[in-house]
Amino acid sequence: MSKLSGNKRWYQWLFAIAAIGVLLFGLRTCFSNNDLVDSEPQEEIAAELTLRSVTLEQPDEDGTLLWKLTAESVNYTPDTQRADVVSLEGEFFQDGEPVYTVEADRGEVLQNGNTLFLRGNLIATGRENELTLEGEKLKWLPKQDLLVMGEFEDTEFELPAIPDETPVSEESATEDSTTAEDRPNTEGESNTEDSEPFAFIEPAGEQADPSESRITESTPPDLENAPVTGFNPQIKTVSRLIKVNNKENRVELTGGVLAESKEAPWLLFESDELLWFTEREIIEANQPLKVEQFESEAYEVVSDRLVGKKGQVELAENIVTLSEGVQLDSLTESLTVNGEQAVWDVDAETVAMDQPVDIKQPERQITAAANQASLDLAEQIIYLTGDVRAVSAKNDARLNADSVVWETTTQQVEAEGNVRYQQADDPDISIAGPRAIGNIEAGTLAIEGGSEGDVVTEIVPEEF
């Protein structure tokens, strides 16, 4: 049998099938014991076609292929232009070129075929972007170049319940017979009565008995709440909804998004919404974003954490830039830094914060503030510049300077420019100079001063 294409040949086929149905109905009526006049009005017979091992394809108005599916079985209802397919494999096309391959347990094509719905153990794989999506529900909108997977609105996705061993009642069967007029329009599509239906390719096997159950698989246990997994060689994501625009290489993830690196450094990204530009290798967030670095690929122990109200991650360079309400937590040092912007070079183990910062080290009872800060996470050193102020609560000591180098493990400091040191406890003293070296926690500093630089004042509390 050759490929059936075009409205004329398609409807000729359906007409022939309908004619056979009417003939059979007439024969059944003739052999009935009841008189034809006395018999109750019969419902109009709607032609249905169920095929085994069949290929479906949908071209656009110019004949360019939009998608092509090969299914184990297909049941097509022409009056609603709806086909239910079982155990399928196929391809999605853009500008005539395949952009995704797909596998699914079950699918449905609604109305004029411009929108394709699939569900059940789905795997969609990008041909060029190496992106793989796994989930339970999928919608393909070829005219919009939009692939949607996850918890999208179900008002337009009305697959009938997957039958079990229990017989279906007449009432439930009536509820399932939805016409094209009853169904809401899908995204960006219209109800076009004279649109081209999708075409069948010659089936490889015999036609199935219409009385047989079209679906044999059981319903996925958590279809409505199942998350979507997406991954490529760089990262793996989990979210409630994914929208992919192939031409723009843009992946939109929403609903409790988690993304983790698939190789070192082991980073975890968390937000309610993320934009992932696969070709540019960039993640963007206009929602609060949390980025954590773990010590190993087991993702069990966090070493550093950076959060902000929005941000960007350059995946190739492992650079994280966050802004607005930024907080850095260095958990190995029990150190917290707050500011309005931070650039974290994960590979170099540095964080640059070019706006005013506040720093707390609670276990050492030390706080500090400055106009700018640069942190060396590997060496555990903080470089503070611009109106630096440091306080040690242990001896009620205060240090002011233009710049300070602070070793957070030893509490050694080097302060330069307009250095002033005040200590209110044991002894009460105040001194100033151009430069100071010492230990801020212990309250021991050496102040250098004078034009020749030979004046040194040492401050030592009585217990020392």
C-alpha positions, 0 to 999 in steps of 0.5 A, a space after each residue: 500500500 502506498 503512502 496516503 497523503 492529502 485531503 482527497 485521498 485521505 477522505 476517500 479512504 475514510 469514505 470507503 471505511 464508513 461505507 463498509 460500516 453502513 453496509 454492515 449496519 444495514 445487513 444487521 438491520 435487515 436480519 433483525 426480528 423487529 420491524 424497521 418502522 418500530 425500531 428506535 432511532 439509531 445513533 450515527 456511526 462514527 468511523 474509527 480506524 485502529 492500526 498496528 505497527 503504523 507510522 504517522 507524520 504531520 507536514 505543514 501547509 508547505 509540505 515540510 515535515 513537522 513530526 514523524 512517529 512510529 507506533 505499535 498501534 494507533 486509533 484514529 477518530 476522524 470527526 475529532 481529528 484525534 489519534 491515540 498511539 501506543 509504544 511510540 518512537 519518532 522525531 520532531 522537525 524544525 525547518 525540515 530537519 530533525 531536532 529531537 528524537 522521542 520515545 514514549 509509552 503513549 501519545 495523543 495527537 489533537 485536532 489538526 495535528 499541529 500540537 502533539 501530546 505524549 505521556 508515559 516514560 518519555 525520553 526526548 533527546 536533542 540532535 545538536 544540543 546534547 540535551 536529554 529530557 525525561 518525564 511523564 508528559 510532553 507537548 510539542 508545538 512545532 510552529 512555535 519551536 517549543 517543546 514543553 515537558 512536565 506540569 503544564 495545564 491539562 485542560 488541553 491534554 485530555 487523554 482518556 484514563 488508561 483502562 484496566 481489567 474493569 469493564 468500562 461503563 456506557 456512562 464513562 464511555 460517553 464522557 470520554 467522547 469529546 469533540 473538537 469543538 468541546 476541546 479548548 485551543 492549544 497554545 498558539 493554535 486555532 480550530 481550523 476545520 479544513 486543515 490537513 490531517 496527519 498522514 498514515 504510512 502503510 502499516 507493517 502489520 494487520 489492523 487491530 480489532 476495534 474492540 481490543 483495549 488500545 492501551 495495556 500499560 498501567 498508569 504511571 503512579 505519580 503522573 501529575 506530580 512527576 518531576 522532569 529531569 534534563 541533562 547534558 554533559 555539563 549539568 543535570 537538572 530536576 524541575 516541575 516544568 521545562 520549556 525548550 526553544 531549539 533555535 534559541 538554545 534556551 531551556 526554561 525551568 520552573 517549579 523548585 529547580 535543582 541543577 548540579 554539575 556532572 564533573 568537578 567542581 561539584 556545584 549545586 544550583 537551586 532556584 524557583 526558576 532558571 534560564 539555561 542557554 545551552 549553546 552559550 553555557 550560561 544559567 540565568 536567574 531572575 529569582 533568588 538563586 543559591 549556589 553551593 560547592 560540595 567537597 565531592 561528587 557525593 554531594 554530601 558536605 558543603 564547603 561554600 555557599 553563595 545566595 542572592 536575589 538574582 544572578 548568572 552562572 558561566 558554566 564553562 568558566 565556573 564563574 558565579 555572579 550574584 547581586 542584590 542581598 548577596 550572602 557568602 558562607 564559608 562553612 569551613 571557616 564559619 564566616 559570613 559575608 553580606 553585600 550587594 554583589 559578588 563574583 565567585 571564581 570557583 576554579 580560582 577559589 576567589 570571591 570579589 565583592 566590589 560594593 560595601 560588605 559586612 563580615 561576621 565570624 561568630 566563633 571568633 567574636 569578630 566583625 568587620 566592614 569595608 567598601 570592598 572585599 576580595 576573598 581567597 577561599 583557598 588561603 583563607 585570607 580576606 583583602 578589605 579596602 576602603 573605610 575598613 572597620 574591624 571589631 573584636 568583642 573579646 577585648 572590646 578592640 576596634 581597628 580602622 584603616 584604609 586597607 586590611 589583609 586579614 588571615 581568618 584562621 590565625 586572625 593576623 592582620 596587616 593594616 595600612 593607611 590612617 590606621 587607628 586602634 582603640 582598646 577599651 579593656 585591659 588596658 584602655 588605650 588609643 593609638 594611630 599610625 600609618 601601618 600596623 601588624 598584629 593579631 586582632 583577636 588577641 589585641 596585640 598590634 605593632 603600630 609603625 609611625 613617624 616620617 622616618 618610620 622608626 617609631 613603633 608602639 606595642 600594645 599588650 593587655 595585662 594578661 599577656 
